[in-house]
Amino acid sequence: MAVWLQLVTALVIAQTAIANPVPETHPDELVNLKQRGSAAQGYTSPPYYPTPQGGWTSDWSEAYTKAQQVVSKMTLAEKVNLTTGTGFFMGPCVGQTGSASRFGIPNLCLQDSPLGIRNSDHNTAFPAGITVGATFNKELMYQRGVAIGEEARGKGINIQLGPTVGPLGRKPRGGRNWEGFGSDPSLQAIGGAQTIKGMQSTGTIATIKHFIGNEQEIHRMSNVVQRGYSSNIDDRTLHEIYLWPFAEGVRAGVGSLMAAYNDVNSSACSQNSMLLNGILKDELGFQGFVMSDWSGHYTGVASALSGLDMSMPGDGAVPLLGNSYWGSELSRSILNGSVPVSRLNDMVTRIVATWYKMGQDKDYPLPNFSTNTEDAKGPLYPGALFSPSGVVNQFVNVQSDHNITARAVAREAITLVKNEDNILPLAKNASLRVFGTDAGANPDGINACADKGCDKGVLTMGWGSGTARLPYLITPQEGIANVTQNAKFYITDSFPSGLTAGEDDIAVVFINADSGENYITVEGNPGDRTAAGLSAWHNGDNLVKAAAQKFSQVVVVIHTVGPIIMEDWIDLDSVKSVLVAHLPGQEAGNSLADVLFGDHSPSGHLPYTIPRRESDYPDSVSIIDQPFGQIQDTYTEGIYVDYRHFLNADITPRYSFGHGLSYTSFNFTSPTVSVVTPLSSAYPPPASSKGPTPVYSNSIPAASEVAWSSFKFTRIWRYLYPYLDNPEKITASNNYPYPDGYSTTQKPLPRAGGGEGGNPALFDIAFSVQVGVKNTGSRPGKAVAQLYVQLPSSLGVDTPALQLRQFEKTKTLAPGESQTLTLEITRKDVSIWDVVTQDWKAPINGEGIKLYIGNSVADTLVSCVVGGGCSVQ
């Protein structure tokens, strides 16, 4: 999501209707809707109505009871206020709803990003999600979530727009892969869930995004010449790969979810009734509220009926005109009967219940910053032509000691992929020559490029709305210089001519690869790495090769958003060691120095596969650049994404998913596998029926509740209000052309549903695995035990050779010290999605299941057969 992108796009399409991408098109929407292109054969999204009502799970019952007591007393204007944003630049935050001040509910503030507070001050710029995933450390995932939540609360942000678990990283060139935790659904799921729990422990509402199939940046949105692409995903692939982390986020109790811009199976995510009503709110039992991405709201009635609960930032097709698909038009739709009152009541109740659930009714601060300006004073509503002014920034410092967490995450993510001759760690008196602009700072200033829309200096994060301003930056140059005086720095990407190297000199070469969101183009890359491919930026490969010609010992440090091809230099005799430092945030230099000089042993592991060549990926995961007509992006590779594909195609990558070396060594002892909940049947027992939900009068309210004549206050031009002129002239009609399949009768509980995340029995612990880890080396360090599952052919479908399902990280083990880790495997972890039965199917009694534990997907040291024994390989 990005404000400026939406403005530019919207102005381009000012006279052009946005296509309604779902079967439930209505003729009287606010704009004339363009006809969509033909859907891909076999990929359509069936209707699913009505929206399941929230409040039926026990964990949310108290919050919904409180919400029901308030919502039952609200006017139509108050209800519409809470569902509709006030418009672009119409408040201090990137988005804000209207208020219901009679009940103490303020304008709710929504703010980016998943790695910290965007466009703010005195905040922490944490390592990006991909860095967090590389730690394989659940406790650090949680601690970072707590810290982000504390900073959001401190700034008065009600709803923080993170974590990101979509994109999954299906496309290695994808611009925003770095915002998520890695290219595996379980790694994404665990990272997302731990982050959500941490954030929401502070009272901040987390937002899991982008739901779903937003796997490339270019052509994700609709404009005058093109519909946003359709991600065409089969049912099994959707459930086993892309939905998996969202299900775990819902299970973690996430309060809000953001719909993606693109279509899925020819239906826009923000009004895809099967995705929102059927899968998210019914099958997964989501109790929070669904918001649109900024300008990803395409229709009024259709989106409401399909399960959207909040329009962000509220504007219609063209922002800053004071028009909205909802706002006053939602008031009209209620009065004319096209949107049932019951749907609006559920929308508002979901929002208010989430507010209560997080305790925001108790001394929660109001916004004390402005995302629009760094000045202390300014217009309160910058999007208005005439706006009252006042104090907009109070410069509240929310950093606390979060730099400690930021440094720990960045440090534990650093992944040592090569270390010949044990060149690392470096002696503090070693003679070093440091090369590359990635070792230094942006010469224009650490925050000179808005939303990090450039690649200058050390790469701390990608670009776009998923960024935060750096409060300070410790560069690698500073980090190294703080440890040793024996380093000379050449902060250039061109190898210095005439440079000579001594026999004992060590070259440390910094290179990077960047990407971001598709409203900024950096060095020819419109978000996705279209121009750069998977190569290092700024001729980084040549810099490494030049250093390798002069020096007999070369260490390469890579800051990167994702996979990077190393083949030009990785096997050169001089290239002894390679560190992948990912995207470290503000503590880049300190975290690197911690590892480079051996104060800490590296313990990061790759959250994606690094191939030998880009052609090793399936063709279907390439970026699609088709400038005219809707792109049909069909997921023909199915479940075989990242390492699943490499194993299935028998392709040996350069470095496998999960790979990571240490300065010490570890042994895994033969584990024990205990059956906790027997898999006595192929399918889980059915869940109990839904609990009660709030009951309201569904009568159409009085028109006076939204009549401008009933309210006396000064209007702010372009601000989005719920009020109408002459609403008493609106009459209800029974002739509204609802789509095929539309119904207002609540459906019974889906077979796979029954709780947050799905049937609670899916999360019963099926097996508990205990494995001992011993430090057999000479240095202290941490090890990660990665548990992979192999499912038997008796399930009747192809399954990947190995699938990550669990991991645990040890404490710091001294030489000779051991620790026993417990890894728990649920029923769902050993199930496949049965597309016929529409349920999760597991091998009865676990027969034929094999478990592998090791350092990576290619380095499994221990294997177990369920019902049999275990062996150390």
Salt bridges, closest charged atoms under 4 A:
GLU62 OE2 - LYS66 NZ 3.77
GLU78 OE2 - ARG102 NE 2.72
ASP112 OD2 - ARG118 NH1 2.72
ASP121 OD1 - HIS122 ND1 2.72
ASP121 OD1 - LYS155 NZ 3.28
GLU150 OE1 - HIS402 NE2 2.79
GLU151 OE2 - HIS402 ND1 2.73
GLU179 OE2 - ARG176 NE 2.69
ASP184 OD1 - ARG644 NH1 2.95
GLU217 OE1 - ARG220 NH1 3.30
ASP235 OD1 - HIS239 ND1 3.07
GLU240 OE2 - ARG236 NE 2.66
GLU248 OE1 - ARG251 NH1 3.28
ASP263 OD2 - ARG36 NH2 2.39
ASP263 OD1 - ARG227 NH2 3.04
ASP282 OD1 - LYS690 NZ 2.59
GLU283 OE2 - HIS239 NE2 2.87
ASP309 OD2 - LYS281 NZ 2.75
ASP309 OD1 - ARG343 NH2 2.72
GLU329 OE1 - ARG332 NE 3.10
ASP346 OD2 - ARG343 NH2 3.00
ASP346 OD2 - ARG350 NE 2.96
GLU374 OE2 - ARG469 NH2 3.80
GLU412 OE2 - LYS782 NZ 2.36
GLU412 OE1 - LYS809 NZ 2.80
GLU420 OE2 - LYS418 NZ 3.89
ASP421 OD2 - LYS576 NZ 3.24
ASP438 OD2 - HIS559 ND1 2.48
ASP444 OD2 - LYS456 NZ 2.85
ASP451 OD2 - ARG118 NH2 2.69
ASP455 OD2 - HIS538 NE2 3.74
ASP493 OD2 - HIS538 ND1 3.49
ASP505 OD2 - ARG433 NH2 3.87
GLU517 OE2 - ARG176 NH1 3.22
GLU517 OE2 - ARG220 NH2 2.98
GLU523 OE2 - HIS538 NE2 2.87
GLU567 OE1 - ARG612 NH1 3.99
GLU567 OE1 - ARG654 NH2 2.78
ASP568 OD2 - LYS545 NZ 3.99
ASP571 OD2 - ARG654 NH2 3.01
ASP594 OD1 - ARG407 NH2 2.87
ASP594 OD2 - ARG411 NH1 2.83
ASP599 OD1 - LYS428 NZ 3.54
GLU614 OE2 - ARG173 NE 2.74
ASP616 OD1 - ARG613 NH1 3.30
ASP625 OD1 - HIS219 NE2 2.87
ASP633 OD2 - ARG170 NH1 3.26
ASP633 OD2 - LYS171 NZ 2.91
GLU637 OE2 - ARG170 NE 2.60
ASP725 OD1 - ARG715 NH2 3.98
GLU808 OE2 - LYS138 NZ 2.69
GLU817 OE2 - LYS811 NZ 3.07
ASP839 OD2 - ARG751 NE 2.79
